[in-house]
Amino acid sequence: MPPTMRAERFYADTKAVALEDIPIPVPGPGEVLVKVAFCGICHSDLSLINGTFPAQVPVVTQGHEASGTIAKLGPDVTGWAEGDRVVVAAGRPCRTCANCRRGDAVNCLRIQLMAFAYDGAWAEYTVAQAAGLTRVPGNVSLEQAAILADAVSTPYGAVVRTGKVAVGESVGVWGVGGVGTHIVQLARLIGAAPVIALDINPAVRERAVELGADYALDSRDGDLRDQIREVNGGHKLDVAFDAVGLKATFEQALDCLRPGGRLVSVGMSAESPTIGPTAMFGLARKQVLGHLGYQNTDIETLAKLVSLGRLDLSRSISNVVSLEDVEAGIEMLEHADGNPIRILVKP
């Protein structure tokens, strides 16, 4: 193994991304070194670059949706071997907060996010905690495995854990790009009915229907609420997912909920929506739920669903770029060139 590797480094002071040669990291106790096969480009990566998310360290390697093979075991690692195919968790517990100290690391109060608080996987190698690894089934490609670490697991957490969508509940999904597409697929998988995709792009709406939406509506239509009622038996929605995070999408999704309905906010921006008069909000008994991330066990569940053919991610990889072309991949995602679901980096 050479002493150095290529990595895309983000500099917080200049908001610049640069390809550099840096030392290959050494895994510590309980850690492994992973040779990166693929790593996704996520909108949260863009949010760090454009300043929507504040930088946590002066310089960091970005990329938090990674798959690969174990290249080296650190001290005290058991149950894993060099060459094992794995997905890397996109965060690690702090080990020092009150929850971590009592053994409840899943609910860490100061979770550290990969590619924000510590180096990620837009690189040839990355270090990961062995406890956060997920084994990739033999019939699941490492391309599809990589996006399980956020692009699919975050929607899973939103649908199953935060939204608690039940069989037969009506669901609306605002924005059917990388996150919204998988919310549509997972909502259908667990039996939501109908599943309604909402987007301003007709090509994206058509794709949403092909991937599992029962209906796809233009969110710019003035009579959108009436259209939702028409396809949903005269009712508004039980659950709405805002996968965009803009003021307009948040407020529109909230307005399209039935009394007692649930809005799950997944997308993020710097905009500030409102819930309207508190009297009306209280009378309607609506709930607004913020969602971030997933539990590591969710990746294993999703890998099993892909392996068994229950969840089809064959159309989720829109493009693959090299480390040298990361900036081009960032621009593709930022400008939605080709309506990508997920763009991967291949070191």
Salt bridges, closest charged atoms under 4 A:
ASP45 OD1 - HIS64 ND1 3.44
GLU65 OE2 - ARG342 NH2 2.86
ASP84 OD2 - ARG135 NH1 3.18
ASP119 OD1 - ARG9 NH1 3.03
GLU124 OE1 - ARG6 NE 3.81
ASP150 OD2 - HIS64 NE2 2.79
GLU169 OE1 - ARG262 NH2 2.72
GLU210 OE1 - ARG315 NH1 2.65
ASP214 OD1 - ARG188 NH1 3.36
ASP218 OD2 - ARG205 NH1 3.78
ASP218 OD1 - ARG220 NE 3.22
ASP226 OD1 - ARG229 NH1 3.47
ASP238 OD1 - ARG258 NE 2.46
GLU251 OE2 - LYS247 NZ 2.72
ASP255 OD2 - ARG225 NE 3.34
ASP298 OD1 - ARG161 NH2 2.56
GLU324 OE2 - ARG6 NH1 2.10
